[in-house]
């Protein structure tokens, strides 16, 4: 019986969290896609529906987040649920070079778009 309650609680929480995302604003549509640092340690996937999957591998430490994007403040954006929020500082919004490659700088890391 406890196992069923645990599964139902997890399912309800998953549905609640997935429903919190708002689509990206039209002027932020270039943020959508899968991004990666050149060394592969920072990975960010942003969906048009407004979710972020983030991972950062460091020696002896790794961070992974899967959150809805709450809002944009200029080019910076906040992701999280309720009072639990993480700010992503964007010092260079997505730009496309002459060869068609996209890049941006988030939290001090230059990342390239590896898929739309």
C-alpha positions as CSV (number, residue, x, y, z in Angstrom):
1,X,0.0,0.0,0.0
2,X,2.8,2.4,0.8
3,X,4.4,1.7,-2.6
4,X,1.2,2.7,-4.3
5,X,1.0,6.0,-2.3
6,X,4.6,6.7,-3.1
7,X,4.0,6.2,-6.9
8,X,0.8,8.3,-6.8
9,X,2.6,11.1,-5.0
10,X,5.5,11.1,-7.5
11,X,3.0,11.0,-10.4
12,X,1.0,14.0,-9.0
13,X,4.2,16.0,-8.3
14,X,5.4,15.3,-11.9
15,X,2.1,16.5,-13.4
16,X,2.2,19.6,-11.2
17,X,5.8,20.5,-12.1
18,X,5.3,19.8,-15.8
19,X,2.3,22.1,-15.8
20,X,4.2,25.1,-14.4
21,X,6.1,25.9,-17.6
22,X,5.0,28.7,-19.9
23,X,6.1,28.8,-23.6
24,X,9.1,31.0,-24.3
25,X,8.3,34.5,-25.3
26,X,8.4,35.1,-29.1
27,X,11.5,37.4,-28.7
28,X,13.3,34.6,-26.8
29,X,12.6,31.8,-29.3
30,X,16.4,31.7,-30.2
31,X,17.1,30.4,-26.7
32,X,15.3,27.1,-27.6
33,X,17.5,24.2,-28.5
34,X,20.3,22.0,-27.0
35,X,23.5,23.9,-26.1
36,X,26.9,22.6,-25.0
37,X,30.2,24.0,-23.9
38,X,33.2,23.1,-26.1
39,X,34.6,20.9,-23.3
40,X,31.2,19.2,-23.0
41,X,30.9,19.9,-19.2
42,X,28.0,22.3,-19.5
43,X,24.8,21.1,-21.2
44,X,21.6,23.1,-21.5
45,X,18.4,22.1,-23.3
46,X,15.7,24.7,-23.5
47,X,12.3,23.7,-25.0
48,X,9.9,26.1,-26.8
49,X,7.4,25.1,-24.1
50,X,9.6,26.8,-21.5
51,X,11.5,24.0,-19.7
52,X,15.2,23.8,-19.1
53,X,17.4,20.7,-18.5
54,X,20.8,21.8,-17.2
55,X,23.9,19.8,-16.3
56,X,27.3,20.9,-15.2
57,X,30.1,18.4,-14.6
58,X,33.1,19.5,-12.4
59,X,35.8,17.5,-10.9
60,X,34.3,15.8,-7.8
61,X,30.9,17.6,-8.3
62,X,28.1,17.5,-10.8
63,X,24.9,19.5,-10.9
64,X,21.7,18.6,-12.8
65,X,18.4,20.5,-12.9
66,X,15.1,20.0,-14.8
67,X,12.9,23.0,-14.2
68,X,10.2,25.2,-15.8
69,X,11.4,28.7,-16.8
70,X,9.5,31.2,-14.7
71,X,10.4,34.4,-16.4
72,X,13.0,36.5,-18.2
73,X,14.6,39.6,-16.8
74,X,16.2,41.1,-19.9
75,X,18.2,38.2,-21.3
76,X,18.7,36.5,-17.8
77,X,16.1,34.0,-16.9
78,X,14.8,32.4,-13.7
79,X,13.8,28.7,-13.5
80,X,12.2,26.9,-10.7
81,X,9.0,26.1,-8.8
82,X,7.5,28.4,-6.1
83,X,10.2,30.0,-4.0
84,X,12.9,27.6,-5.2
85,X,14.4,29.5,-8.1
86,X,17.7,29.5,-9.9
87,X,18.8,32.5,-12.0
88,X,20.7,31.9,-15.2
89,X,22.8,35.0,-16.1
90,X,23.1,35.5,-19.8
91,X,25.9,38.0,-20.7
92,X,25.6,37.3,-24.4
93,X,22.2,36.2,-25.8
94,X,22.0,33.8,-28.7
95,X,23.9,35.0,-31.8
96,X,24.4,33.4,-35.1
97,X,27.8,33.7,-36.9
98,X,28.4,33.9,-40.7
99,X,28.6,30.1,-40.9
100,X,25.2,29.7,-39.2
101,X,26.5,28.5,-35.9
102,X,24.7,29.7,-32.7
103,X,26.4,30.6,-29.4
104,X,25.6,32.4,-26.2
105,X,27.2,33.0,-22.8
106,X,25.4,31.7,-19.7
107,X,26.8,32.0,-16.2
108,X,30.2,32.8,-17.7
109,X,30.3,29.7,-20.0
110,X,30.3,30.0,-23.8
111,X,27.9,27.4,-25.2
112,X,27.1,26.4,-28.7
113,X,23.8,25.2,-30.1
114,X,24.2,21.6,-31.1
115,X,20.6,21.0,-32.1
116,X,17.5,23.1,-32.6
